[in-house]
Amino acid sequence: MRAVKISVVVPAFNEERLLGESLAHIKSAAQAFAQAGWDFELIVCDNNSTDRTAEIARAAGATVVFEPVNQIARARNSGAAAATGDWLVFVDADSHPSAELFADVAEQINRGRCLAGGSTVRMDEKFLLAGFFTWTWNWSSRLGRWLAGSFIFVEAAVFREIGGFNHELFAAEELDLSKRLKRLAGRTGRGIVILHSHPLVTSARKMRLYTARDHLKLLACVLFSRRTLTRRESCTLWYDGRR
């Protein structure tokens, strides 16, 4: 295996409840990179939090960077700007990657045939609506090579070449990134892979914090008006501070 440095970037806005456990899972899973003889760094972007997010991240040994504008695209980009790795792995602050998933990432990197990839997801709690949405998303993701924002790995040079995440978007920024990555993949002959043997475990808390009506209303707004995605006030499920 060739020597590679991996930078795991975690965007975090008021995540004191879940961040510590997520970082523990990430550090444990990163043993898969250590076994390959690769370097690893952990970066948390504190996205203007008002709680102990930054303190918890530093206690876990992460490098903490600060992004004052409360926006997931900017938080991921600020974390990536501080990264020194050959590959970036974006993991959401409420998600738990496994060593097996990171090992799958290492295998794909070593093959040299992909420039980016993602993973199917599995909720940590069972909800009927969440189960339907998750199944639909996983099917669409694998079929269309769409990347879930909760877990993305991408070659750092490629990420910077295409300009990172779009600062105009307050949601669905991962779909915009997917589109640009797919165009680049078509020109370079390298691919985008969606890993599915070891799905990412992610929090189902939004199903507890918001009603089915809230979710369906947002979905309808997104489907019928792209402007919804460019206004923070329209994307309340991500920005209203409920945790």
DOTIDREN-955790 format. One record per residue (C-alpha): z, x, y; residue in one letter; residue number from 1. Coordinates in steps of 0.001 Angstrom, whole numbers, plus 524288, in hexadecimal, padded with zeros to 5 digits. Layout:
N
<drenba z="Z" x="X" y="Y" residu="a" num="NUM"/>
...
***
This chain:
243
<drenba z="80000" x="80000" y="80000" residu="m" num="1"/>
<drenba z="7FCC4" x="804B1" y="80DBA" residu="r" num="2"/>
<drenba z="807CB" x="805FB" y="81796" residu="a" num="3"/>
<drenba z="8091A" x="7FA1A" y="8205F" residu="v" num="4"/>
<drenba z="812E3" x="7F5C7" y="82A92" residu="k" num="5"/>
<drenba z="8163B" x="7E755" y="82B1E" residu="i" num="6"/>
<drenba z="81B96" x="7E0AF" y="83743" residu="s" num="7"/>
<drenba z="82207" x="7D38A" y="834CB" residu="v" num="8"/>
<drenba z="82272" x="7CB93" y="84160" residu="v" num="9"/>
<drenba z="82B9F" x="7BFF6" y="84299" residu="v" num="10"/>
<drenba z="82A99" x="7B728" y="84EA4" residu="p" num="11"/>
<drenba z="8378C" x="7B082" y="85173" residu="a" num="12"/>
<drenba z="83BDC" x="7A641" y="85B45" residu="f" num="13"/>
<drenba z="84A28" x="7A204" y="85A0C" residu="n" num="14"/>
<drenba z="84A71" x="7A51A" y="84B8D" residu="e" num="15"/>
<drenba z="8589A" x="7A950" y="849F6" residu="e" num="16"/>
<drenba z="85AC5" x="79F93" y="83EDC" residu="r" num="17"/>
<drenba z="84FEF" x="7A429" y="835E0" residu="l" num="18"/>
<drenba z="84BC1" x="7B1A6" y="83A9D" residu="l" num="19"/>
<drenba z="855FD" x="7B9BB" y="8338A" residu="g" num="20"/>
<drenba z="85293" x="7B439" y="82630" residu="e" num="21"/>
<drenba z="843FF" x="7B570" y="828CA" residu="s" num="22"/>
<drenba z="8453B" x="7C3BE" y="82CCF" residu="l" num="23"/>
<drenba z="84D4B" x="7C675" y="820A5" residu="a" num="24"/>
<drenba z="84272" x="7C0AF" y="81841" residu="h" num="25"/>
<drenba z="83819" x="7C88A" y="81F83" residu="i" num="26"/>
<drenba z="83F7B" x="7D558" y="81DE8" residu="k" num="27"/>
<drenba z="841AF" x="7D2A8" y="80F7B" residu="s" num="28"/>
<drenba z="8336E" x="7CF08" y="80D6D" residu="a" num="29"/>
<drenba z="82F37" x="7DB6D" y="81482" residu="a" num="30"/>
<drenba z="833D3" x="7E33F" y="808BB" residu="q" num="31"/>
<drenba z="8264D" x="7E039" y="80387" residu="a" num="32"/>
<drenba z="820BE" x="7E8C8" y="80E53" residu="f" num="33"/>
<drenba z="82ACF" x="7F36B" y="80BE5" residu="a" num="34"/>
<drenba z="82718" x="7F3BD" y="7FD84" residu="q" num="35"/>
<drenba z="81927" x="7F659" y="801B3" residu="a" num="36"/>
<drenba z="81DE6" x="801CF" y="809E8" residu="g" num="37"/>
<drenba z="81AC9" x="7FAC3" y="8169F" residu="w" num="38"/>
<drenba z="82242" x="7FAD0" y="82373" residu="d" num="39"/>
<drenba z="82792" x="7EE1D" y="828E1" residu="f" num="40"/>
<drenba z="82CB7" x="7E987" y="835FB" residu="e" num="41"/>
<drenba z="832A3" x="7DC88" y="839D8" residu="l" num="42"/>
<drenba z="83038" x="7D729" y="84775" residu="i" num="43"/>
<drenba z="8362A" x="7CAB8" y="84CFE" residu="v" num="44"/>
<drenba z="830CC" x="7C501" y="85988" residu="c" num="45"/>
<drenba z="83B7E" x="7BDC9" y="860B5" residu="d" num="46"/>
<drenba z="833A1" x="7B317" y="86769" residu="n" num="47"/>
<drenba z="83D04" x="7B082" y="872BE" residu="n" num="48"/>
<drenba z="847F5" x="7ABB5" y="869F2" residu="s" num="49"/>
<drenba z="854BA" x="7A6BA" y="86F8D" residu="t" num="50"/>
<drenba z="85CB5" x="7A8E7" y="86331" residu="d" num="51"/>
<drenba z="8602D" x="7B4AD" y="85A9C" residu="r" num="52"/>
<drenba z="85266" x="7B6CC" y="8555F" residu="t" num="53"/>
<drenba z="850E4" x="7C48D" y="85AED" residu="a" num="54"/>
<drenba z="85EA0" x="7C88A" y="856C4" residu="e" num="55"/>
<drenba z="85C5B" x="7C40C" y="848D1" residu="i" num="56"/>
<drenba z="84F52" x="7CB19" y="84834" residu="a" num="57"/>
<drenba z="85536" x="7D7FE" y="84CE4" residu="r" num="58"/>
<drenba z="86074" x="7D6B2" y="8433F" residu="a" num="59"/>
<drenba z="8563F" x="7D585" y="83867" residu="a" num="60"/>
<drenba z="8501D" x="7E24F" y="83CB7" residu="g" num="61"/>
<drenba z="84413" x="7DC65" y="8430B" residu="a" num="62"/>
<drenba z="83D75" x="7E18B" y="84F29" residu="t" num="63"/>
<drenba z="83EBD" x="7D6D1" y="85955" residu="v" num="64"/>
<drenba z="834A6" x="7D45D" y="863F0" residu="v" num="65"/>
<drenba z="83588" x="7C9D6" y="86E56" residu="f" num="66"/>
<drenba z="82B20" x="7C00C" y="8724D" residu="e" num="67"/>
<drenba z="82F29" x="7B7B5" y="87E06" residu="p" num="68"/>
<drenba z="82489" x="7AD51" y="87CB7" residu="v" num="69"/>
<drenba z="8288E" x="7A37E" y="87264" residu="n" num="70"/>
<drenba z="81C26" x="7A2D8" y="86A45" residu="q" num="71"/>
<drenba z="81A0E" x="7A672" y="85C0D" residu="i" num="72"/>
<drenba z="80CFF" x="7AD28" y="85E92" residu="a" num="73"/>
<drenba z="812EF" x="7B5FC" y="868F0" residu="r" num="74"/>
<drenba z="81ED3" x="7B8CC" y="86072" residu="a" num="75"/>
<drenba z="8165B" x="7BD38" y="85524" residu="r" num="76"/>
<drenba z="80DC2" x="7C556" y="85E10" residu="n" num="77"/>
<drenba z="81971" x="7CBDC" y="86492" residu="s" num="78"/>
<drenba z="81F05" x="7CF5D" y="8575F" residu="g" num="79"/>
<drenba z="811DE" x="7D4B4" y="85302" residu="a" num="80"/>
<drenba z="810B9" x="7DCCB" y="85F75" residu="a" num="81"/>
<drenba z="81D32" x="7E3FA" y="85BB0" residu="a" num="82"/>
<drenba z="818D4" x="7E60A" y="84D9B" residu="a" num="83"/>
<drenba z="8149E" x="7F368" y="848B7" residu="t" num="84"/>
<drenba z="80FED" x="7EF5D" y="83B33" residu="g" num="85"/>
<drenba z="80252" x="7EFAA" y="8354F" residu="d" num="86"/>
<drenba z="80406" x="7E17E" y="83142" residu="w" num="87"/>
<drenba z="80B5C" x="7D667" y="837C5" residu="l" num="88"/>
<drenba z="81275" x="7CBE3" y="83018" residu="v" num="89"/>
<drenba z="816A1" x="7C021" y="8382A" residu="f" num="90"/>
<drenba z="821CD" x="7B857" y="83234" residu="v" num="91"/>
<drenba z="82852" x="7ACBC" y="838B5" residu="d" num="92"/>
<drenba z="836E3" x="7AD51" y="83B42" residu="a" num="93"/>
<drenba z="839AA" x="7A1FC" y="83204" residu="d" num="94"/>
<drenba z="831EC" x="7A74E" y="82670" residu="s" num="95"/>
<drenba z="8355E" x="7AF3F" y="81A60" residu="h" num="96"/>
<drenba z="82AEE" x="7B80E" y="8147D" residu="p" num="97"/>
<drenba z="82D78" x="7BD89" y="806F3" residu="s" num="98"/>
<drenba z="82B89" x="7CB49" y="801B8" residu="a" num="99"/>
<drenba z="820C1" x="7C5AE" y="7F920" residu="e" num="100"/>
<drenba z="81998" x="7C065" y="8050E" residu="l" num="101"/>
<drenba z="81AA1" x="7CD6F" y="80C20" residu="f" num="102"/>
<drenba z="815E9" x="7D439" y="7FFB8" residu="a" num="103"/>
<drenba z="80A00" x="7CB41" y="7FFD8" residu="d" num="104"/>
<drenba z="80797" x="7CF3C" y="80E03" residu="v" num="105"/>
<drenba z="8085F" x="7DDA1" y="80A4D" residu="a" num="106"/>
<drenba z="7FEB0" x="7DB6B" y="7FF4A" residu="e" num="107"/>
<drenba z="7F4F3" x="7D505" y="80877" residu="q" num="108"/>
<drenba z="7F657" x="7DFF3" y="8126E" residu="i" num="109"/>
<drenba z="7F3FF" x="7EA24" y="807F0" residu="n" num="110"/>
<drenba z="7E7B2" x="7E36C" y="80352" residu="r" num="111"/>
<drenba z="7E207" x="7E55D" y="810D7" residu="g" num="112"/>
<drenba z="7D9C8" x="7D914" y="81053" residu="r" num="113"/>
<drenba z="7E126" x="7D099" y="81A0D" residu="c" num="114"/>
<drenba z="7E438" x="7D1CE" y="8286C" residu="l" num="115"/>
<drenba z="7EE59" x="7C6F7" y="828AE" residu="a" num="116"/>
<drenba z="7F4FB" x="7BCDC" y="82041" residu="g" num="117"/>
<drenba z="7FF5B" x="7B296" y="81EF0" residu="g" num="118"/>
<drenba z="80701" x="7AB10" y="814DC" residu="s" num="119"/>
<drenba z="808F6" x="79D57" y="81008" residu="t" num="120"/>
<drenba z="81638" x="797B9" y="8138F" residu="v" num="121"/>
<drenba z="8214C" x="7906D" y="80CFE" residu="r" num="122"/>
<drenba z="82BEC" x="788D8" y="81428" residu="m" num="123"/>
<drenba z="83A1A" x="78BF8" y="81128" residu="d" num="124"/>
<drenba z="83D77" x="77D65" y="81094" residu="e" num="125"/>
<drenba z="83659" x="771BD" y="80AD6" residu="k" num="126"/>
<drenba z="8311E" x="7673E" y="813EB" residu="f" num="127"/>
<drenba z="82646" x="75DF0" y="81016" residu="l" num="128"/>
<drenba z="81E80" x="75F9F" y="81CB0" residu="l" num="129"/>
<drenba z="820B6" x="76E4B" y="81CE6" residu="a" num="130"/>
<drenba z="81C29" x="76F48" y="80ED8" residu="g" num="131"/>
<drenba z="80F85" x="76842" y="81229" residu="f" num="132"/>
<drenba z="80D06" x="7707F" y="81E3E" residu="f" num="133"/>
<drenba z="8102D" x="77D0B" y="816EA" residu="t" num="134"/>
<drenba z="80716" x="779D6" y="80B9A" residu="w" num="135"/>
<drenba z="7FC3E" x="77616" y="8150C" residu="t" num="136"/>
<drenba z="7FE29" x="78261" y="81D1B" residu="w" num="137"/>
<drenba z="7FE6E" x="78B72" y="8114A" residu="n" num="138"/>
<drenba z="7F1FD" x="78571" y="80BFB" residu="w" num="139"/>
<drenba z="7EB24" x="7866D" y="81933" residu="s" num="140"/>
<drenba z="7F02E" x="7942F" y="81B71" residu="s" num="141"/>
<drenba z="7EAF1" x="79970" y="80EAA" residu="r" num="142"/>
<drenba z="7DE0B" x="7924A" y="80FF2" residu="l" num="143"/>
<drenba z="7DB57" x="795CE" y="81E26" residu="g" num="144"/>
<drenba z="7E2F9" x="7A292" y="81F01" residu="r" num="145"/>
<drenba z="7EBCC" x="79D48" y="829AD" residu="w" num="146"/>
<drenba z="7F7FE" x="7A550" y="82C78" residu="l" num="147"/>
<drenba z="80552" x="79ED2" y="82D7E" residu="a" num="148"/>
<drenba z="80C99" x="7A422" y="8394F" residu="g" num="149"/>
<drenba z="818F4" x="7A5BC" y="8314B" residu="s" num="150"/>
<drenba z="812BB" x="7B100" y="829BD" residu="f" num="151"/>
<drenba z="8071F" x="7B93B" y="82DF2" residu="i" num="152"/>
<drenba z="803AB" x="7C72C" y="82A81" residu="f" num="153"/>
<drenba z="7F8EA" x="7CE0F" y="831F3" residu="v" num="154"/>
<drenba z="7F447" x="7DBEB" y="83427" residu="e" num="155"/>
<drenba z="7F9F4" x="7E02D" y="8413C" residu="a" num="156"/>
<drenba z="7ED15" x="7E5B4" y="84647" residu="a" num="157"/>
<drenba z="7E631" x="7D8F4" y="842F2" residu="v" num="158"/>
<drenba z="7F0BC" x="7D0CC" y="84994" residu="f" num="159"/>
<drenba z="7EF55" x="7D8C3" y="85605" residu="r" num="160"/>
<drenba z="7E089" x="7D8A6" y="85553" residu="e" num="161"/>
<drenba z="7E00F" x="7C9CC" y="855D8" residu="i" num="162"/>
<drenba z="7EA8F" x="7C8CA" y="8604A" residu="g" num="163"/>
<drenba z="7F5F7" x="7C37C" y="85864" residu="g" num="164"/>
<drenba z="7FAB4" x="7B586" y="859D7" residu="f" num="165"/>
<drenba z="7F52B" x="7ACC1" y="86477" residu="n" num="166"/>
<drenba z="7FE8B" x="7AB3E" y="86FFA" residu="h" num="167"/>
<drenba z="7F847" x="79E58" y="873D1" residu="e" num="168"/>
<drenba z="7FDAE" x="7979D" y="867B9" residu="l" num="169"/>
<drenba z="80B9C" x="79306" y="86582" residu="f" num="170"/>
<drenba z="808B5" x="78E96" y="8578F" residu="a" num="171"/>
<drenba z="7FDF7" x="79097" y="84D5E" residu="a" num="172"/>
<drenba z="7FC4C" x="79E7B" y="85270" residu="e" num="173"/>
<drenba z="7FB5A" x="7A2FB" y="84448" residu="e" num="174"/>
<drenba z="7EF53" x="79A6E" y="8422F" residu="l" num="175"/>
<drenba z="7E8DF" x="7A067" y="84E22" residu="d" num="176"/>
<drenba z="7EC1D" x="7ADED" y="848DC" residu="l" num="177"/>
<drenba z="7E69D" x="7AA0B" y="83B92" residu="s" num="178"/>
<drenba z="7D9AE" x="7A62A" y="841B7" residu="k" num="179"/>
<drenba z="7D833" x="7B333" y="8489E" residu="r" num="180"/>
<drenba z="7DC43" x="7BAD7" y="83CA0" residu="l" num="181"/>
<drenba z="7D258" x="7B388" y="83449" residu="k" num="182"/>
<drenba z="7C789" x="7B6D0" y="83DD7" residu="r" num="183"/>
<drenba z="7CB49" x="7C527" y="83D50" residu="l" num="184"/>
<drenba z="7CC41" x="7C4B2" y="82E7F" residu="a" num="185"/>
<drenba z="7BE63" x="7BF66" y="82DFB" residu="g" num="186"/>
<drenba z="7B979" x="7CAEA" y="835FA" residu="r" num="187"/>
<drenba z="7C0FA" x="7D581" y="82EBF" residu="t" num="188"/>
<drenba z="7BFD3" x="7D0DD" y="820B6" residu="g" num="189"/>
<drenba z="7CE9B" x="7D0CD" y="81F09" residu="r" num="190"/>
<drenba z="7D5AC" x="7C440" y="81BB0" residu="g" num="191"/>
<drenba z="7E166" x="7BBB5" y="81E78" residu="i" num="192"/>
<drenba z="7EA18" x="7B87B" y="812F7" residu="v" num="193"/>
<drenba z="7F40D" x="7ADB3" y="810EE" residu="i" num="194"/>
<drenba z="7FE60" x="7B201" y="80738" residu="l" num="195"/>
<drenba z="803AB" x="7A736" y="7FE99" residu="h" num="196"/>
<drenba z="80ACD" x="7AD02" y="7F2F1" residu="s" num="197"/>
<drenba z="8179C" x="7AE55" y="7FA63" residu="h" num="198"/>
<drenba z="817D6" x="7A47B" y="805AA" residu="p" num="199"/>
<drenba z="81FA8" x="7A718" y="811E2" residu="l" num="200"/>
<drenba z="82C32" x="79F27" y="81250" residu="v" num="201"/>
<drenba z="82DCE" x="79927" y="81FC4" residu="t" num="202"/>
<drenba z="8377B" x="78FDD" y="825F8" residu="s" num="203"/>
<drenba z="83576" x="78134" y="82586" residu="a" num="204"/>
<drenba z="83EC8" x="77F4F" y="830ED" residu="r" num="205"/>
<drenba z="83485" x="7788F" y="8395F" residu="k" num="206"/>
<drenba z="83480" x="76D86" y="82F74" residu="m" num="207"/>
<drenba z="84307" x="76BAD" y="83211" residu="r" num="208"/>
<drenba z="84238" x="76D83" y="840CD" residu="l" num="209"/>
<drenba z="8368B" x="764A9" y="84366" residu="y" num="210"/>
<drenba z="83201" x="757A5" y="83E22" residu="t" num="211"/>
<drenba z="82579" x="7552F" y="836B6" residu="a" num="212"/>
<drenba z="820C9" x="74E03" y="842DC" residu="r" num="213"/>
<drenba z="822EC" x="75A48" y="84B0C" residu="d" num="214"/>
<drenba z="81AB5" x="7625E" y="841A3" residu="h" num="215"/>
<drenba z="80FC8" x="75863" y="840B6" residu="l" num="216"/>
<drenba z="80F69" x="75682" y="84F75" residu="k" num="217"/>
<drenba z="80DCA" x="76513" y="851B7" residu="l" num="218"/>
<drenba z="8035D" x="765E0" y="8472A" residu="l" num="219"/>
<drenba z="7FBBC" x="75ADD" y="84D92" residu="a" num="220"/>
<drenba z="7FC9A" x="7615C" y="85AE2" residu="c" num="221"/>
<drenba z="7F7BC" x="76E3E" y="85556" residu="v" num="222"/>
<drenba z="7EC66" x="767D0" y="84E38" residu="l" num="223"/>
<drenba z="7E7B6" x="7603A" y="85A09" residu="f" num="224"/>
<drenba z="7EA69" x="769D2" y="86523" residu="s" num="225"/>
<drenba z="7EA34" x="77899" y="8649C" residu="r" num="226"/>
<drenba z="7F138" x="77881" y="871C4" residu="r" num="227"/>
<drenba z="7FD96" x="774E7" y="86A64" residu="t" num="228"/>
<drenba z="7FDFB" x="7829E" y="864FC" residu="l" num="229"/>
<drenba z="7FD53" x="788D1" y="87273" residu="t" num="230"/>
<drenba z="80954" x="781E8" y="877F9" residu="r" num="231"/>
<drenba z="8170D" x="785CB" y="87405" residu="r" num="232"/>
<drenba z="81C63" x="7784C" y="87742" residu="e" num="233"/>
<drenba z="8130F" x="7723C" y="86D58" residu="s" num="234"/>
<drenba z="81798" x="77B2D" y="86255" residu="c" num="235"/>
<drenba z="825C1" x="776D8" y="861D9" residu="t" num="236"/>
<drenba z="8278A" x="77987" y="8535F" residu="l" num="237"/>
<drenba z="826FC" x="78805" y="8567A" residu="w" num="238"/>
<drenba z="82C89" x="788EF" y="8643B" residu="y" num="239"/>
<drenba z="836F1" x="77EAA" y="866B7" residu="d" num="240"/>
<drenba z="841A1" x="787AC" y="86191" residu="g" num="241"/>
<drenba z="84643" x="77F74" y="85603" residu="r" num="242"/>
<drenba z="84B27" x="7883B" y="84B21" residu="r" num="243"/>
***
